[in-house]
Each structure stands twice: as C-alpha cells, then as structure tokens.
Amino acid sequence: MLIVLPPSEGKTAATRGQPMKPTQLSFPELTKARSQVLSALHTLCASDESLAAQILDLGPKQHDDIRRNALLKKAP
C-alpha cells in the first residue's frame, strides 16, 4: 500500500476547531487504514524525533513537521 502525503511547505496550521476524525472523511471503507496510519505516525513522531526524521526522510528544516505530527490527534 502506498500512502501519499501532501507537502507541508507554506501551509498555516489551524488554530481552532475540532481534531480531524477519520470516521468523518469520504470513503468510509478507508477509516480503519487511516486510523492505523494516524496512530503509527503519532506514535513514531511522539516517541523519537531523530528516528521519525530518518524514517520519514525529513531534513533538519522539517523537524517542526515531526512535532506537529506528534500533536496530530489533538490538533484542530
């Protein structure tokens, strides 16, 4: 399975609103896979920033993305 994520450059993070809920997205048959990817990404980024950078192939300028991913489940 290939998971394609959009680039994050130039995007402003939301400051208000409810966290994203996989059950509210289109194509409900993907809810389980989305939840698994979200959980794995959150766990990786919340536990070891340098390992996350290596696995996600992120450079030093992208370490803020790791921190944002660690907060993904609660972010608006």
URBEL-V957956 format. One record per residue. N is the residue number from 1. RES is the residue in one small letter. SS is DSSP state (h for helix, s for strand, l for the rest). PSI is psi as a letter, one per 20 degrees, with the letter a starting at -180 (NA if undefined). NEAR is the number of other C-alpha atoms within 10 Angstrom. Layout:
BEGIN
N/RES/SS/PSI/NEAR
N/RES/SS/PSI/NEAR
END
This chain:
BEGIN
1/m/l/p/3
2/l/l/p/4
3/i/l/o/7
4/v/l/p/6
5/l/l/p/6
6/p/l/q/5
7/p/l/q/7
8/s/l/i/10
9/e/l/p/8
10/g/l/j/6
11/k/l/p/7
12/t/l/p/7
13/a/l/q/10
14/a/l/q/10
15/t/l/i/8
16/r/l/r/8
17/g/l/r/8
18/q/l/q/11
19/p/l/q/12
20/m/l/p/13
21/k/l/o/11
22/p/h/h/16
23/t/h/i/14
24/q/h/j/9
25/l/l/r/12
26/s/l/r/9
27/f/l/m/9
28/p/h/h/12
29/e/h/i/10
30/l/h/i/12
31/t/h/g/16
32/k/h/g/12
33/a/h/g/13
34/r/h/g/17
35/s/h/h/14
36/q/h/g/11
37/v/h/g/13
38/l/h/g/17
39/s/h/g/14
40/a/h/g/12
41/l/h/g/18
42/h/h/g/20
43/t/h/g/15
44/l/h/g/20
45/c/h/h/23
46/a/h/i/17
47/s/h/h/11
48/d/l/n/12
49/e/h/g/16
50/s/h/h/16
51/l/h/g/12
52/a/h/g/21
53/a/h/g/18
54/q/h/g/10
55/i/h/g/10
56/l/l/i/13
57/d/l/l/9
58/l/l/q/14
59/g/l/r/10
60/p/h/h/8
61/k/h/i/7
62/q/h/j/13
63/h/h/h/16
64/d/h/h/11
65/d/h/h/15
66/i/h/g/22
67/r/h/h/15
68/r/h/h/15
69/n/h/h/20
70/a/h/h/22
71/l/l/j/15
72/l/l/h/18
73/k/l/h/16
74/k/l/i/10
75/a/l/q/16
76/p/l/NA/13
END
